[in-house]
């Protein structure tokens, strides 16, 4: 038998090891003060969400939601470059190539997580410092508070890879002012820094270097209410002077965006962009011409329908769309061109908007029977 001293050494050694192995975990959970903290910890992959991360985060949120000692949930990323650059798209593509179930399970579990965040009874604070795209938007935008910084880069670039702005994009994008959300969804336009706040995606704007202090102050709050948390975030927000005087990047184009993107079809949007002929419209037209025609048509309908649906109904609709993309051609080709071979020249099928029939689009929205998403 180990002597008491030796036994203590073994325990200490074990603790050190478990702490060490923890730092290599893809996602780290800590309980500090009033807060449960989720840290996305894949800095080399820009904290992209893997299936196992999604599987771990969901039950943890549910546990903290039930815990009387947890008053708020904070989510952040490590590495200084990204909050979360999206979902693990390559893994999904590889699975789809060999007919693996991950193409169903990934989206199902991801959307269930998005819904858990959207319905979370505890205040949920996302520190969206750095790149926040796709799946990273899904684990932040549906929460109560989204804190952007001067390093935040927001984008929903899915139409470039034969997908559509999912993770509840059909819910929050059409609810942004005017037709901004339509422009962001179809073109993948990037918003940076304070513009993420001005677009209505972030709720607060704080200097990146102040985030550790903000986090400390959030943790130190004693049994805070949602109002207490809002007050603290507001006080940091009010003190932040970076880019305060700058106009919103899309301000001068708002009327144009509202007029062009309220068209009833993708073909009409393209015609209007061509007719407009301004440098802004020409640039958006060039971008749209590179996107998957199928994705563009699906996305436009997704936003128009999602505008009047609940988050739950939007996620159910998006699950159907995700499975339509998994059955199709463009997703595999888009990921190949953008992320694998990086030749940036996908060969879309069909290659033009005119060739994507209404009937085909209609089919993408059809119920999946027993395979529909249940929330």
C-alpha positions in Angstrom: 0.0 0.0 0.0 1.1 3.5 -0.7 2.3 5.6 2.3 0.0 8.6 2.8 2.6 11.0 1.5 3.1 9.0 -1.6 -0.6 8.7 -2.1 -0.9 12.5 -2.0 1.9 12.8 -4.5 0.0 10.4 -6.9 -3.2 12.4 -6.4 -1.4 15.7 -7.1 0.3 14.2 -10.1 -3.0 13.0 -11.4 -4.6 16.5 -10.9 -1.7 18.1 -12.7 -2.2 15.7 -15.6 -5.9 16.1 -15.8 -5.4 19.9 -15.8 -2.8 19.5 -18.5 -4.9 17.2 -20.7 -7.8 19.6 -20.2 -5.9 22.4 -21.8 -5.8 20.2 -25.0 -9.5 19.6 -24.9 -11.4 21.1 -27.9 -13.8 22.8 -25.6 -13.2 23.7 -21.9 -15.9 24.2 -19.3 -15.3 26.1 -16.1 -17.5 27.3 -13.3 -16.3 30.6 -11.8 -18.3 32.7 -9.4 -21.8 33.2 -10.8 -20.8 32.1 -14.3 -20.4 29.0 -16.4 -17.7 29.6 -19.0 -17.4 27.8 -22.3 -14.1 28.2 -24.1 -13.8 27.0 -27.7 -10.2 25.7 -27.7 -9.1 24.8 -31.3 -7.0 27.9 -32.0 -5.2 26.3 -35.0 -8.6 25.5 -36.6 -9.8 29.0 -35.7 -12.0 27.3 -33.1 -14.2 25.7 -35.8 -16.9 23.5 -34.2 -16.3 19.8 -34.4 -19.1 17.3 -33.9 -17.7 16.3 -30.5 -17.7 20.0 -29.3 -21.3 20.4 -30.3 -22.1 17.1 -28.4 -20.4 18.5 -25.3 -21.7 22.0 -25.3 -25.4 21.2 -25.5 -25.7 19.1 -22.3 -23.4 21.6 -20.4 -25.7 24.5 -21.2 -28.7 22.4 -20.1 -26.9 21.5 -16.8 -26.1 25.2 -16.1 -29.6 26.2 -17.0 -30.9 24.0 -14.2 -28.2 24.9 -11.7 -29.4 27.4 -9.1 -25.8 28.5 -8.5 -25.2 29.5 -12.2 -26.6 32.9 -13.1 -25.1 33.4 -16.5 -23.2 31.6 -19.3 -20.2 33.1 -21.1 -18.8 31.7 -24.3 -15.5 32.7 -25.9 -12.7 31.4 -28.1 -8.9 31.0 -27.5 -5.9 32.1 -29.6 -6.7 35.7 -30.2 -7.6 35.3 -33.9 -11.1 33.9 -33.9 -14.2 33.4 -31.7 -15.3 30.6 -34.0 -14.8 30.5 -37.8 -17.6 28.0 -38.5 -18.4 24.3 -38.4 -16.1 21.5 -39.3 -17.1 21.6 -43.0 -14.3 19.3 -44.3 -15.4 16.5 -41.9 -19.0 16.8 -43.2 -17.8 16.7 -46.8 -15.7 13.6 -46.2 -18.6 11.9 -44.4 -20.9 12.8 -47.3 -18.5 11.3 -49.8 -18.7 7.9 -48.2 -22.4 8.1 -47.1 -21.6 8.4 -43.4 -24.3 9.5 -41.0 -22.4 12.5 -39.9 -24.1 14.5 -42.7 -27.3 14.0 -40.8 -26.1 14.0 -37.2 -23.9 17.1 -37.4 -26.6 19.4 -38.6 -29.2 17.9 -36.3 -27.1 18.3 -33.2 -25.8 21.7 -34.2 -29.4 23.1 -34.8 -30.5 21.6 -31.5 -27.7 23.4 -29.8 -28.6 26.7 -31.6 -32.1 26.3 -30.3 -30.9 25.6 -26.8 -29.0 28.9 -26.9 -32.0 30.7 -28.4 -34.3 29.5 -25.6 -31.7 29.5 -22.8 -33.3 30.7 -19.5 -30.0 32.0 -18.2 -28.4 35.2 -19.6 -26.0 34.0 -22.3 -23.0 36.3 -23.1 -21.0 35.6 -26.3 -17.6 37.4 -26.5 -17.3 37.5 -30.3 -13.7 38.7 -30.5 -12.1 37.9 -33.9 -13.5 35.9 -36.8 -17.1 34.9 -36.2 -18.6 33.0 -39.2 -21.1 30.3 -40.0 -21.4 27.9 -37.0 -19.7 30.6 -34.8 -22.6 32.9 -35.5 -24.9 30.0 -34.5 -23.4 29.7 -31.0 -23.5 33.4 -30.4 -26.2 35.3 -32.2 -29.2 33.6 -30.6 -28.0 34.4 -27.1 -29.1 37.5 -25.0 -25.8 39.4 -25.3 -23.2 39.5 -28.1 -20.1 41.6 -27.4 -18.1 42.6 -30.5 -14.6 44.2 -30.5 -12.5 46.0 -33.0 -11.1 42.6 -34.1 -14.5 41.1 -34.8 -15.1 39.9 -38.5 -18.6 38.7 -39.1 -19.7 36.8 -42.2 -22.1 34.2 -43.4 -20.2 33.0 -46.5 -22.0 29.8 -47.1 -23.3 30.5 -50.7 -19.7 30.3 -51.8 -19.4 26.6 -50.8 -22.8 25.4 -52.1 -24.5 25.7 -48.7 -26.8 28.5 -47.3 -26.6 30.7 -44.2 -27.9 28.1 -41.7 -27.7 27.8 -37.9 -30.8 30.0 -37.7 -29.7 32.5 -40.4 -33.2 32.3 -41.8 -34.4 33.7 -38.5 -32.0 36.5 -37.6 -30.9 37.8 -41.0 -34.3 38.9 -42.4 -34.9 40.6 -39.0 -32.0 43.0 -39.4 -33.0 46.5 -40.5 -34.2 46.8 -44.1 -32.7 44.3 -46.5 -29.2 44.2 -44.9 -29.6 40.6 -43.9 -30.4 39.6 -47.5 -27.3 41.4 -48.8 -25.1 39.7 -46.1 -26.6 36.3 -46.8 -26.4 36.3 -50.6 -23.0 37.9 -50.9 -21.2 36.8 -47.8 -20.3 40.5 -47.2 -17.9 40.9 -44.3 -18.7 43.3 -41.4 -15.8 44.4 -39.2 -15.6 45.9 -35.7 -18.2 48.4 -34.8 -20.2 47.6 -38.0 -21.2 44.3 -36.4 -22.9 46.3 -33.7 -24.4 48.9 -36.1 -25.9 46.1 -38.2 -27.7 44.8 -35.1 -25.8 41.6 -34.9 -23.8 42.5 -31.7 -25.5 44.1 -28.7 -22.4 45.7 -27.3 -19.0 46.9 -28.4 -15.9 46.7 -26.1 -12.1 47.0 -26.8 -10.6 43.6 -27.2 -8.0 44.2 -24.5 -10.8 45.0 -22.0 -12.4 41.6 -22.4 -10.5 39.9 -19.6 -11.5 42.7 -17.2 -15.1 42.5 -18.4 -15.1 38.7 -17.9 -13.7 39.1 -14.4 -16.4 41.7 -13.5 -19.1 39.4 -14.9 -17.8 36.5 -12.8 -17.7 38.7 -9.7 -21.4 39.7 -9.9 -23.3 38.3 -7.0 -26.5 36.4 -8.1 -27.0 38.8 -11.0 -30.2 39.4 -12.9 -30.3 39.9 -16.6 -30.6 43.6 -15.9 -27.4 43.6 -13.7 -25.5 41.9 -16.5 -26.9 44.4 -19.1 -25.8 47.3 -16.8 -22.3 46.0 -16.6 -22.0 45.4 -20.3 -23.5 48.9 -21.0 -20.9 50.5 -18.7 -18.0 48.9 -20.7 -19.8 49.7 -24.0 -20.2 53.4 -23.1 -16.5 53.8 -22.2 -15.3 52.3 -25.5 -14.3 55.1 -27.9 -12.8 53.1 -30.8 -14.4 54.0 -34.2 -17.1 55.9 -32.5 -17.3 58.6 -35.1 -17.2 56.2 -38.1 -20.4 55.8 -40.2 -21.8 52.3 -40.7 -20.0 50.8 -43.7 -23.3 50.1 -45.5 -24.9 53.5 -44.6 -24.4 55.2 -48.0 -25.7 52.1 -49.8 -28.8 51.4 -47.6 -31.4 52.7 -50.1 -29.8 50.8 -52.9 -29.7 47.6 -50.8 -33.3 47.9 -49.7 -34.5 48.5 -53.2 -32.3 45.8 -55.0 -32.7 43.0 -52.4 -36.4 43.4 -52.0 -36.8 41.8 -55.5 -38.9 38.7 -55.7 -36.3 36.5 -57.4 -32.5 36.0 -57.8 -32.8 36.8 -61.5 -34.5 40.1 -60.6 -31.8 41.0 -58.0 -29.1 40.4 -60.6 -31.0 42.5 -63.2 -31.3 45.3 -60.6 -27.6 45.2 -59.7 -26.7 45.4 -63.4 -29.1 48.3 -64.0 -27.7 50.2 -60.9 -24.2 50.0 -62.3 -22.6 51.8 -59.3 -19.2 50.5 -58.0 -21.0 49.0 -54.9 -23.6 47.3 -57.1 -21.0 46.1 -59.6 -18.9 44.6 -56.7 -21.9 42.7 -55.3 -22.8 41.5 -58.7 -19.3 40.1 -59.2 -19.5 38.3 -55.9 -23.0 36.9 -56.6 -21.8 35.6 -60.0 -19.2 33.4 -58.2 -21.7 31.8 -55.8 -23.6 28.6 -56.3 -26.8 29.4 -58.2 -28.6 26.7 -56.3 -27.5 28.1 -53.0 -28.6 31.6 -54.0 -32.1 30.5 -54.9 -32.4 28.4 -51.7 -31.1 31.2 -49.6 -33.4 33.9 -50.9 -36.5 31.7 -50.3 -35.1 30.6 -46.8 -34.9 34.3 -45.7 -38.3 35.3 -47.2 -40.0 32.4 -45.4 -37.9 32.7 -42.2 -38.9 36.4 -41.8 -42.2 35.4 -40.3 -41.3 32.0 -38.7 -40.3 31.1 -35.1 -36.6 30.1 -34.5 -37.8 26.5 -34.1 -39.6 26.4 -37.4 -36.7 28.1 -39.1 -34.3 25.5 -37.8 -36.6 22.7 -38.9 -36.7 24.2 -42.4 -33.0 24.7 -42.4 -32.5 21.0 -41.5 -34.4 20.0 -44.6 -32.3 22.4 -46.7 -29.1 21.0 -45.2 -30.0 17.5 -46.2 -30.9 18.7 -49.7 -27.4 20.2 -50.0 -25.9 16.9 -48.7 -27.8 15.0 -51.5 -26.7 17.5 -54.2 -23.5 18.4 -56.1 -22.5 22.0 -55.2 -21.6 21.5 -51.5 -19.0 18.9 -52.3 -17.6 21.0 -55.2 -17.7 24.2 -53.2 -15.7 22.8 -50.3 -13.3 21.2 -52.7 -12.7 24.6 -54.5 -12.5 26.8 -51.5 -11.1 24.6 -48.7 -9.4 21.6 -50.2 -7.8 22.3 -53.5 -8.2 26.1 -52.9 -8.3 26.8 -56.7 -11.3 29.1 -56.0 -13.0 28.0 -59.2 -15.9 25.7 -58.4 -17.8 24.2 -61.3 -21.4 24.6 -60.2 -24.2 22.3 -61.5 -26.5 23.8 -62.6 -24.1 26.6 -63.7 -26.7 29.4 -64.0 -29.6 30.8 -62.0 -32.0 30.2 -65.0 -31.2 26.5 -64.9 -32.2 26.1 -61.2 -35.9 25.3 -61.6 -38.6 26.4 -59.1 -39.5 22.7 -58.8 -36.0 21.8 -57.7 -36.0 24.6 -55.1 -39.5 23.5 -53.9 -38.1 19.9 -53.4 -35.4 21.2 -51.1 -38.0 22.5 -48.7 -40.1 19.3 -48.6 -40.6 17.6 -45.2 -38.4 14.6 -44.4 -41.0 12.5 -42.5 -39.4 10.7 -39.6 -36.1 12.3 -40.4 -37.4 15.9 -39.8 -35.6 17.8 -37.0 -37.4 17.5 -33.7 -37.0 20.3 -31.2 
